[in-house]
Each structure stands twice: as structure tokens, then as C-alpha cells.
Amino acid sequence: MTVLQEARGDGEALEVWIDQDLCTGDGICVQYAPEVFELDIDGLAYVKSAEGELLSAKGAVTGVPLPLVVDVADSARECPGECIHVRRVSDRVEVHGPDAE
């Protein structure tokens, strides 16, 4: 299995969301994938839509673009707040993040 296949969760489409209650505001996710993550004025990280719009609702979900899968997976692994959840779209099983199997 390649690194990309592993990051994608067995080659399936992925989505990502952030638990703002656990976010520490370090911005590591933004450093890894600024196309997917953004810090809002409250100092917490949120996901962005495919069009780049900040999704400021707590727990908002967005798709992970194929070219950014590894960066998003790395964000989940490196997040000090362990608040980034990456899951397969098909069955909503978390493949990266605090609840990954």
C-alpha cells in the first residue's frame, strides 16, 4: 500500500472536520494545508469549503481534495489538540485523528 493509499483510507474519498472544543489554536493544520484549514477571529481552526469559504459552524465537514490528502492526514497526526478528524465518506469511519482505529 502506498503512502497516499494509506492516507486516503484504502483509496476512498475522505472528509475532514475539527472539534473546536479541543482546538488549541496552534495553526499547525493551516501550515500543512491552508487550502483546507483556516484560523478564525476566535483563534480556533475551522475547515474551508471546496470554494475556499470558511465554514465557521462548529463541527462543519468538508471533503479532502486528492492532492491534499497526505497534508491533511499529517495535520491530524501532528495536531497538539488532537481535534482533527479525517474519515471515509462511504462509511464515516475515522482513518486519521483521535478516534482512528
C-alpha positions in Angstrom: 0.0 0.0 0.0 1.4 3.4 -0.9 1.6 6.3 1.5 -1.2 8.0 -0.5 -3.5 5.0 -0.3 -2.8 4.7 3.4 -3.6 8.4 3.9 -6.7 8.1 1.9 -8.1 5.3 4.0 -8.0 2.4 1.5 -8.3 4.7 -1.6 -11.7 6.1 -0.7 -12.9 9.7 -0.7 -12.3 11.4 2.6 -13.8 14.2 4.6 -12.4 16.2 7.5 -13.8 18.1 10.4 -12.4 19.9 13.5 -13.7 19.6 17.1 -13.3 23.3 18.1 -13.8 22.3 21.8 -10.4 20.6 21.6 -8.6 23.0 19.3 -5.6 24.8 20.8 -5.3 27.3 18.0 -1.7 26.4 17.2 -2.3 26.6 13.5 -0.3 23.6 12.5 -3.1 22.4 10.3 -3.1 25.8 8.5 0.7 25.4 7.9 0.1 21.9 6.4 -3.0 22.6 4.3 -4.1 26.2 4.1 -6.5 25.3 1.3 -8.5 23.2 3.8 -7.9 24.8 7.2 -8.1 28.4 8.5 -7.9 30.1 11.9 -10.9 32.3 12.5 -11.0 35.5 14.6 -11.7 33.4 17.7 -8.3 31.9 17.3 -9.6 28.4 16.5 -9.2 26.3 13.4 -12.0 25.6 11.0 -12.3 23.8 7.7 -13.0 25.5 4.4 -15.3 24.6 1.6 -14.0 23.5 -1.8 -14.5 27.1 -2.9 -12.3 28.4 -0.1 -15.1 29.7 2.1 -14.5 29.4 5.9 -17.1 27.1 7.4 -17.5 28.7 10.8 -20.1 26.4 12.2 -18.7 24.1 14.9 -18.1 20.6 13.5 -18.6 21.6 9.9 -17.4 19.0 7.4 -15.6 19.4 4.1 -14.2 17.0 1.5 -10.4 16.4 1.3 -9.1 17.2 -2.2 -7.0 14.4 -3.6 -3.8 16.5 -3.9 -4.0 17.4 -0.2 -4.8 14.0 1.3 -1.3 13.5 2.8 -1.1 17.1 4.1 -4.5 16.7 5.8 -3.5 13.3 7.3 -0.3 14.9 8.6 -2.3 17.7 10.1 -4.4 15.2 12.0 -1.3 13.4 13.2 0.6 16.5 14.3 -2.3 18.4 15.9 -1.4 19.1 19.6 -5.1 19.3 20.4 -6.0 16.0 18.7 -9.0 17.7 17.3 -8.8 16.9 13.5 -10.9 14.0 12.4 -10.5 12.5 8.9 -13.0 9.9 7.9 -14.0 7.9 4.9 -17.1 9.3 3.2 -18.6 5.9 2.4 -18.9 4.6 6.0 -17.8 7.6 8.1 -15.0 5.5 9.7 -12.2 7.7 11.1 -8.9 6.9 9.4 -6.8 9.7 11.0 -7.3 11.6 14.2 -8.1 10.8 17.8 -10.8 8.2 17.0 -8.9 6.3 14.3 -8.8 2.6 14.7 
